[in-house]
Amino acid sequence: MRKILHLDLDAFFCAVEELRDPSLRGKPFAVGGLPGERGVVASCSYPARAFGVRSAMPMSRALRACPQLIVIPGHHADYQAYSQRVMEVLGEQTALIEQISIDEAFLDLTDLPRPGEELARGLQAAIRARVGLPCSLGVATNKLVAKIANDYGKSRHRGEGTPCAITVVPPGEETGFLAPLPVQSLWGVGPKTADLLESMGIHTIGDLANLPEAYLARRFGVNGHDLWLRARGIDDRPVETEHVVKSISQEITFDRDISDGARLRQTLRGMSEQVAFRLRADNLCAGTVRLKLRWADFTTPTRQVSLDQPTDQDGVIYAAALGLFDGLWETGRPVRLLGVGASRLTPTAHQLGLWDTPNEKERRLLEALDSLREKFGERVVKRGKGR
């Protein structure tokens, strides 16, 4: 039987902020943008959650729910550094680590002789002692059940402290553990599927597990088979130590709607350069460039264009994005959000085409700029407004 652990750092951004400023401990505070700048809550402390504050909530609403809420701007470089330290602790136990976000990871500890719960408690203690961060873990025979177990354990937490939960589902008890949980707990059950299941009288995972596989296949097509397996706690996916990057994107939501074409194009150029930098850092080229706009009324049109030859170059990506922008933007119309993306990614092959970097001198310049960005951060060098 496999021993799969799902680790989730509790209120990660807030926990890091408490290490930066211990006076925040026990107080209601949130990490995110300012309310006057359309800020949203990226993370909030457990004392703040007691007032109804939640992640992704507009900060203005959070302050109405908790007037004494302390608002902290994010320190993402610190979050990344602490995340890396946690992953290093995990790496001392196994190389089979699948990091799925800055504060979440799966581990396969099947080869270790100790019981899963004992291994989880050891990791929890090590991360607290060596990094100073609280975490919760789910332990099961597969990724699906380990993740749901961890979510379930954290959801049962009451009080102002962090959960630090450890929830174990023994081998053979997967179906019984899942049965009473709401059907929305399953991967692949979004709002629309949940509404459809509710209309069919399916409220729990157990209700779903009792349906014949053939019936689910008729109602949901190829997804019906997956639902049937998941409802029974069956999941044979391995812990994947590497993921194939399918797209790279950069976007910004402006503090205030922008109608100045020069500023919008300057922002577009900066984001194109960031996308290109990330492509080169991952040794990838993009065959498609995508543009995303959001108007003041929240409608969000997107456009994309296929390139004659895949590229990792700033100028090529910007030219493609600019062409899409000029074809979509209505002069003077305020823009709330602007984004650039690259997809159809392939490994880099440095064969310059008609639309690629025109000379080796410019490529060497980009390599020098990339070196500076890797050392000092992506924003260390910016293009002048006159270029």
Secondary structure as GFF3:
##gff-version 3
##sequence-region A 1 387
A	DSSP	beta_strand	4	9	.	.	.	ID=ss1
A	DSSP	alpha_helix	12	20	.	.	.	ID=ss2
A	DSSP	three_ten_helix	22	24	.	.	.	ID=ss3
A	DSSP	beta_strand	29	32	.	.	.	ID=ss4
A	DSSP	three_ten_helix	35	37	.	.	.	ID=ss5
A	DSSP	beta_strand	41	44	.	.	.	ID=ss6
A	DSSP	alpha_helix	46	49	.	.	.	ID=ss7
A	DSSP	alpha_helix	59	65	.	.	.	ID=ss8
A	DSSP	beta_strand	70	72	.	.	.	ID=ss9
A	DSSP	alpha_helix	76	91	.	.	.	ID=ss10
A	DSSP	beta_strand	97	101	.	.	.	ID=ss11
A	DSSP	beta_strand	104	108	.	.	.	ID=ss12
A	DSSP	alpha_helix	116	130	.	.	.	ID=ss13
A	DSSP	beta_strand	135	140	.	.	.	ID=ss14
A	DSSP	alpha_helix	143	155	.	.	.	ID=ss15
A	DSSP	beta_strand	166	168	.	.	.	ID=ss16
A	DSSP	alpha_helix	174	178	.	.	.	ID=ss17
A	DSSP	three_ten_helix	183	185	.	.	.	ID=ss18
A	DSSP	alpha_helix	191	199	.	.	.	ID=ss19
A	DSSP	alpha_helix	205	209	.	.	.	ID=ss20
A	DSSP	alpha_helix	213	220	.	.	.	ID=ss21
A	DSSP	alpha_helix	222	231	.	.	.	ID=ss22
A	DSSP	beta_strand	247	258	.	.	.	ID=ss23
A	DSSP	alpha_helix	261	281	.	.	.	ID=ss24
A	DSSP	beta_strand	284	295	.	.	.	ID=ss25
A	DSSP	beta_strand	302	311	.	.	.	ID=ss26
A	DSSP	alpha_helix	314	328	.	.	.	ID=ss27
A	DSSP	beta_strand	335	347	.	.	.	ID=ss28
A	DSSP	alpha_helix	360	376	.	.	.	ID=ss29
###
